[in-house]
Amino acid sequence: MAYVAAFAGSHPLAKRVGAWPAVFGAAGAVALASWAVADRRG
């Protein structure tokens, strides 16, 4: 589900910052969210 949100969010972002920065930003956001969820203790 995070992938779909990142995919949808990267398109408007690409119009502002360019294609590759939007791709890297979306990938980074998904990676950070995945790490935060997977690294929970308890």
Backbone as ProteinMPNN parsed JSONL, in Angstrom:
{"seq_chain_A": "MAYVAAFAGSHPLAKRVGAWPAVFGAAGAVALASWAVADRRG", "coords_chain_A": {"N_chain_A": [[0.815, -1.189, 0.0], [1.99, 1.212, 0.685], [3.642, 1.593, -1.461], [1.863, 2.264, -3.547], [0.859, 4.704, -2.63], [3.228, 6.191, -2.629], [3.852, 6.107, -5.332], [1.679, 7.501, -6.436], [2.025, 9.953, -5.166], [4.507, 10.778, -6.069], [4.259, 11.715, -8.648], [2.927, 14.354, -8.764], [4.904, 15.623, -7.274], [7.099, 15.395, -8.94], [6.633, 17.289, -10.87], [7.372, 19.57, -9.599], [10.013, 19.261, -8.565], [11.418, 17.7, -10.338], [11.976, 14.63, -12.178], [13.813, 12.497, -11.302], [14.65, 13.342, -8.649], [12.138, 13.192, -7.41], [11.562, 10.473, -7.609], [13.645, 9.379, -6.046], [13.023, 10.589, -3.609], [10.448, 9.538, -3.055], [11.056, 6.804, -2.925], [12.818, 6.842, -0.78], [11.111, 7.703, 1.263], [9.311, 5.541, 1.447], [11.121, 3.553, 2.152], [12.002, 4.498, 4.638], [9.584, 4.439, 6.089], [9.049, 1.681, 5.997], [11.257, 0.689, 7.383], [10.795, 1.832, 9.897], [8.435, 0.553, 10.678], [9.158, -2.167, 10.612], [11.21, -2.288, 12.463], [10.279, -2.155, 14.999], [10.169, -2.687, 18.492], [9.116, -5.18, 20.774]], "CA_chain_A": [[0.0, 0.0, 0.0], [2.888, 2.367, 0.71], [4.134, 1.778, -2.823], [0.835, 2.962, -4.324], [0.846, 6.092, -2.159], [4.455, 6.832, -3.118], [3.713, 6.23, -6.785], [0.74, 8.586, -6.7], [2.578, 11.199, -4.659], [5.716, 11.183, -6.778], [3.931, 12.395, -9.9], [2.85, 15.808, -8.554], [6.196, 16.083, -6.796], [8.011, 15.466, -10.092], [6.402, 18.551, -11.576], [8.022, 20.645, -8.845], [11.452, 19.077, -8.33], [12.024, 16.89, -11.385], [11.621, 13.207, -12.111], [14.679, 11.67, -10.457], [14.52, 13.667, -7.223], [10.856, 12.693, -6.924], [11.705, 9.022, -7.465], [14.476, 9.117, -4.875], [12.275, 11.003, -2.427], [9.387, 8.565, -2.798], [11.696, 5.556, -2.493], [13.329, 7.076, 0.566], [9.983, 7.755, 2.201], [8.826, 4.171, 1.642], [12.155, 2.828, 2.897], [11.96, 4.967, 6.023], [8.364, 3.912, 6.71], [9.225, 0.239, 6.16], [12.22, 0.484, 8.472], [10.155, 2.197, 11.16], [7.455, -0.47, 11.03], [9.822, -3.455, 10.813], [12.194, -2.217, 13.52], [9.623, -1.97, 16.307], [10.499, -3.672, 19.534], [8.062, -5.464, 21.707]], "C_chain_A": [[0.866, 1.265, 0.0], [3.43, 2.656, -0.688], [3.14, 2.575, -3.659], [0.769, 4.43, -3.924], [2.072, 6.842, -2.662], [4.39, 7.06, -4.619], [2.799, 7.403, -7.134], [1.305, 9.934, -6.258], [3.78, 11.692, -5.427], [5.404, 11.946, -8.059], [3.737, 13.902, -9.726], [4.179, 16.388, -8.069], [7.185, 16.259, -7.949], [7.825, 16.761, -10.88], [7.103, 19.714, -10.887], [9.538, 20.491, -8.79], [12.16, 18.286, -9.425], [11.756, 15.411, -11.138], [12.488, 12.418, -11.133], [14.641, 12.07, -8.983], [13.198, 13.172, -6.622], [10.908, 11.18, -6.705], [12.512, 8.692, -6.212], [13.76, 9.509, -3.581], [11.182, 10.01, -2.062], [9.972, 7.249, -2.302], [12.242, 5.698, -1.072], [12.226, 7.1, 1.603], [9.431, 6.356, 2.482], [9.844, 3.358, 2.441], [12.132, 3.215, 4.373], [10.728, 4.421, 6.752], [8.481, 2.405, 6.949], [10.175, -0.064, 7.304], [11.575, 0.768, 9.817], [9.17, 1.126, 11.61], [8.148, -1.792, 11.375], [10.759, -3.441, 12.019], [11.571, -1.972, 14.896], [10.04, -3.061, 17.27], [9.257, -3.944, 20.37], [6.976, -6.278, 21.185]], "O_chain_A": [[0.507, 2.267, -0.618], [3.649, 3.811, -1.055], [3.539, 3.471, -4.403], [0.637, 5.304, -4.781], [1.969, 7.998, -3.073], [4.83, 8.098, -5.114], [3.109, 8.199, -8.02], [1.077, 10.947, -6.92], [4.056, 12.892, -5.445], [6.222, 12.75, -8.507], [4.334, 14.671, -10.48], [4.532, 17.515, -8.415], [8.012, 17.172, -7.93], [8.772, 17.262, -11.486], [7.396, 20.729, -11.519], [10.269, 21.469, -8.948], [13.389, 18.215, -9.432], [11.366, 15.002, -10.045], [11.968, 11.749, -10.24], [14.603, 11.185, -8.129], [13.153, 12.781, -5.456], [10.36, 10.671, -5.728], [12.12, 7.838, -5.417], [13.887, 8.819, -2.569], [11.008, 9.678, -0.89], [9.447, 6.645, -1.366], [12.134, 4.776, -0.263], [12.391, 6.573, 2.703], [9.12, 6.027, 3.626], [9.469, 2.566, 3.306], [12.231, 2.356, 5.249], [10.826, 3.99, 7.901], [8.056, 1.91, 7.993], [9.929, -0.968, 8.102], [11.787, 0.026, 10.776], [9.082, 0.826, 12.801], [7.76, -2.461, 12.333], [11.073, -4.506, 12.551], [12.272, -1.62, 15.844], [10.235, -4.214, 16.886], [8.456, -3.047, 20.635], [6.025, -6.577, 21.908]]}, "name": "protein", "num_of_chains": 1, "seq": "MAYVAAFAGSHPLAKRVGAWPAVFGAAGAVALASWAVADRRG"}
